[in-house]
Each structure stands twice: as C-alpha cells, then as structure tokens.
Amino acid sequence: MTLFFPSHDGTATAVTSTVMVMTTSASVPTESEGAIPGGTVTDRLVDANEQYAAAFTDPGMDARPVLHVAVVACMDARLDLHAALGLELGDCHTIRNAGGVVTDDVIRSLTISQRKLGTRSIVLIHHTGCGLEAITEDFRTELEMEVGQRPAWAVEAFRDVDQDVRQSMQRVRTSPFLLHTDDVRGFVFDVRTGLLREIDPA
C-alpha cells in the first residue's frame, strides 16, 4: 500500500507500507464472491503445510492418546477444542461431526479408540447456537426431491441441546461394543463465553 503524506514545502512524500490483514476462515471469500489471491482455499492450505513441514520435527509419539480420553464434538468452526480443554498434541482422540451426536460411525471410532488404542474416558461436547437446531429431518426429503435418492443417514436434528447431550451419553453407555462406559460425561460449550456447562445425565 502506498500512502502520501504532505511535507512542509507543500509537496507530498510517498511512503510504501505492507499491511497484513488477519482473517478468520469465515471471512475468506467464496468462489462466488471472488477469487482468492494465489489460488483456491485448498492451495492456501497446501502452502501453509509446506511452511509447517519446513519446521516440523517428529514428536516421537505413537497413536495411543497420552490422556486415554476420546472427545466427541460438533464440527462447528468456532470450537477450538485443544485450546478450550487445555490439550496438547497427542493427548486425546478427537471425533467430530455435525452436531457432535453419537451415531453408529461415532460408536465405530470410539470402539477402535478403546479396544485398540487404549482410551477409557469419553467426553461429549455439544454447543450453543448449533446449526442442527435450525433444520429438521425434512432435510432428507428435500435431498431426495433434488437428487432422486433418499439419504440412508438421519439428520439427527434436535431442539433441546441439553436433552440431545443426554441422548448421546445414553447411546454411549448402552453400546455393547465399548469396554469402558463408567467415565462418560457430557457438556454444552457456550460459543459466546467459551465455558463448558456440564449436563446431568438423569
């Protein structure tokens, strides 16, 4: 950026300055809003990885989480789980999906996590303002009308986030595939305050 400042003799002095704009992913323009300088979003991620790899050193870890815990949470971009929970690389398994609900595939991941990789505790995290509160199972019908095929999966939409956490805890505790269901706790993360609120399973 070039800025012009008036000097005492009435002329203007040009000063060139580099301005860095910090953005969140939400502020990155989509393809319809205009091209991203330097290529696509994926190109940007690949470039970032090259910089990351240049300074990378093998931490010498294996696949077993240090804290023997698996965290199931919503995929919402506002949830920085490691920062919010004070976790470091290698501490936990993180399983994320739309809503953070316990589906058959989540049970699959938890079963492998426990039986093959040694985790024992399970933490379930939903959050305030979840997108699944704004849609219904009619979404499947809309998709069927559009593409001619009805999805085999459920949307898992909900209206009461606390109750959905309880349902998720119940699904975990009653699964015949999981070895450890004594330490299963559920929470709602407040996206405005960053605080977790624990949900009573009763």
N, C-alpha and C positions, 0 to 999 in steps of 0.2 A: 504494500500500500504506500502511495506517495502522498505526503502531507505538505502543504505550503504555509509557511509562517512569514508574516511581514517583518521586515528588518527596519532599522532606524532610518535608512536612506530612502525608504518608500518602495524598495524592490522586495521581491518575495524569494525566500530561501526554501528550496525543496529538500525535504527530509524523507528518506525511504525507511519504512518500518515494516517489520514482519509481524503480522497479527495471527495468533493461534486461537482458533475458536474451539472450545471444548463442547462436545455434544454428547447426548445420550443416544442410544440406538433409536429411541422414539423420534428423534429429530432428524434422522438421516432420511433424505428424500427417497421416495419410492421411484420406481422406473417411470410411473405415470407423472410424477411431479418433476422429473428432470433427471438427467444422467448424473451419476456420482463422478466427480473428477477422478481420473485414473482407473476407471473401470467399474465393475459391479461390486456389490457388498461382499460377495464371496472373494473377489480379487483382493479387497481390502483386508479380509481375514487371513488370506494366504500370505500377504505381505507382512502382516503382524506376526504370523507364525515364524516367518524367516528371521525376524528380529529376535523373537523369543528363543528360537533354537540356537541362534548365534551365541547366546549367553547361558544356554542350558547345560546343566550337569546332572548326571544320573543320580537321583537321591538314594538309590540302592534299596528301594522298598520292594516288597512283593505285593500280591493282590489282596492280602488279608488286612482289613482296616485295623489300625492301631487301637482304636477305642471299642472295637467289636460292636459297633452300632450301625444300623441302617436307617436312613432318613427318607421318608416318603413325603413329597411335597408337590405343590402345584408348579406348573411350568411358567407361571407369570413372571415377566421380565423384571418386576420390581423386587423380587425376592432374591437377595444375595445371601444364600444360606450359610456359606462358610463364615462370612463376616458377622451375620446375625447370631450365629451359635458359637462363635469363637473357635472355629475348627481350622485345622491346618491340612495341607495336602497329605493324604494317606490316612486321615483319622477315621473316615466313615465311607459307607456306600451311600450314594445319593440316587434315588429313583424318583423321576418327575414325570408328570403327565397333566393333562387338562383337569384341573380341579384338585389334584392330589388324591383322588379317590382310589380305594383298593379294588382294583379289577383283577381278573384272572391273570393278566400279564404281570401285575404287581406281585401277586402271590408267587408266580413263577420266579421272578427276580429275588424275592425275599427267601424263597426256598433254597435257591442256589447260594444266596448270600450266607444263610445259616448253615446249611448242610455241607457245603464245600469250602466256604471261606471264613467260617468261624464267628460270625456275628451272633449276638444274643439279644441285644436291646433293639426296640423298634420305636421310632419317633414319627408321628404322623402330623403334618402341618398343612392346614387349610389357611385361608386368609380373607380379610375383609375385601369387599368390592370385587368378588370373583366373577369372571365372565359367565360361569355356569349358572349363576343366579339370574341371568338375563335371557336365557334361552330355555327351551323345553324339549321334550322328546319328539316334538313335531319337526325338529330339525332333520330327523331321519326321513320323514315323509317328504320334506322339501328336497332332500338329496335324491330320493327315489324318483320324484317327478322330473328332476333336472337331468339325471344321468341314466335313468331306466333301471336302476338296481338299488335295492334297499340294503343299507349297511347292516352287517351282522352284529356290529357292536352297539351297545347302549350309549347314549349321550352322557348319562349319569348327571343330568342337571339336578339342581336342588334349590330350595327356597330358604331353608334354615341351615346355616353353616354349622352351628353347634351340633345339630342332630346328624348332619352328614359326617362329622368327625366321629360321633358315637357309632354310627353305622360302620364306618371304616375300621374302628377299633374292634367291633364285634366280628367283622369279616376276618380280621387277622387272628383273633383269639379262637375262632371256631374252625380254622383251617386245619385239616388233618395232615397237611404236608409240612407244617412248621414245627420245629423241635422246641423252640423257646417262645412262649407266649405269656410269661409271667411279668415281663417288663415291657409293656406296650402302653405308651402314653400319647395323648392327642392334644393338639394346640390349635389356636387360631392366631395368626400373625396379623397385627394391625399395620397396614401399609402406610398409615399417617404418622404413627408414633414409633414403629419399629419393635414394639413389645409383643411378646407371646402371652396369650391367655390360655391357661390350661383348662381342658374340658373334662368335667366329671363324667365318667362312662356310664353312671347309673341313669 
